[in-house]
Amino acid sequence: MDIIFDAELVEARRRRAIAAGDHNAAFLLDIAGRELAERLSVVERQFEQGVELHGGTGTAAREAKATGKIDNMVRVESDPTFAVSGEDITVAPLDDVPLEPDTVNLIVSPLALHLINDLPGTLVRIRRALKPDGLFLAAIPGSGTLAELRDVLLSAEVEMTGGASPRVIPFADVRDVGGLLQRTGFALPVIDAETYTVRYDNLFALMRDLRGMGMTNALAGRSRKPLTKSFFLKAAELYAARYSDPDGRIRATFSIIYASGWAPHESQQKPLKPGSAKMRLEDALRGSQNEN
């Protein structure tokens, strides 16, 4: 397994973000929570036991419960400080799924899976925790997220030092996520993405929000050399030159992949086996042409 993220730093920055309590910076979790709840609301099922995995603010859990589709909803978080007043949560590391096999009907993961080193292993544990015909819903930041920031940080570093190191974490694309769900045993996977453009006064306002989200650079291979004020001023200058609107405000892109998959069950639709078709495609096309 490749170690992409510094797990201790990821946890520390998530705790710092939740302790800061910047509700404005939590807008992505609010968006993801509402979107996951909307997708849950159209499922013609009642779920006895639901679990939110590492949702930070708990918005996804509350929105999902508000659909009326879940009898009981619990939260799993990496630290007790993530609980709201009077709330009991299960404490487990970000890459852990502290659930026994075949014990829950629904698992929701809002904006956490992109920070896990062993994502395939975590998805396997999620699928095993679901009862047959249980549902998994996830929101995952996807490729294109913070593309503008990645560009200007790279350009600024190359211009000022002649070299570059990773400053923005990598994000998966839709095909990667769909392939992972299939490989880890989920049935009937559905994957799509939504792109959100957020405007800021400047680079420094964007970076404040990223700290408030716990989304700053936690790559294991990041440079340990402190960045200077002049570096950020150069990056801000490049950002304004390349990605600003006529009013001077800059644009930041956030792409969120929404994924769903089911624990296999005999009642689910299954693809036809190769060779089971009653007619060859060539014969069908020939018949259609003859009719015309």
C-alpha angles and dihedrals in degrees: 000000000000115000104225100157133048096235095197092052092047090054093045093052093047090052091047091051094050091045091052089057096206100169092183090059090054092070093114091055088049091052093046093046093052093045094050090048091051091053091047092050093064094052109105094223141094114224118210097196127022131181131199111208115210098328095160102211095029091237093131091053092050094045092048092049090049091063089072090230096110128067095195131011127191132181131226116202138167096237137025090237089075090070120097119230112300094004123131114214135177112243119218137139118274094255094047129095103198095193130113117239117276095007108117136047100208136030122185123193115186116190101326109095093077089069097056123103097204100042096158091052092049092050090051090053091048092051092048091051091057121089115236108290090017118147131236120197124183141175113203128178106245141201113300092042110134090354090149093052092047090052098050096043090051092046094047093050094047091048095048103036107015091239140065142215130193111282102164123049119245119257128206125240127231095261092052092054093046091050092049093052090052094046093050094053106262118148127220096008117195120193131180138148139222124201122213124192115205123189125216136184090239146330092282093058090051091050091051089056092048090053089047089054094046088239101126121123112299099159115146088223096050121130113262092204110111115244119236130232089246090058093056092044089054091047090049090050092051092046092053091047096049107029110027130115124228090270090059098250118130128232127231122190123216117183117191123195114210113204135181133181138164133227104247119266132172092241094062124102113261131200117253115263116253110270095021096109115116094217134035116245089235091057092047092052092047091052091050091052092049090054089056 
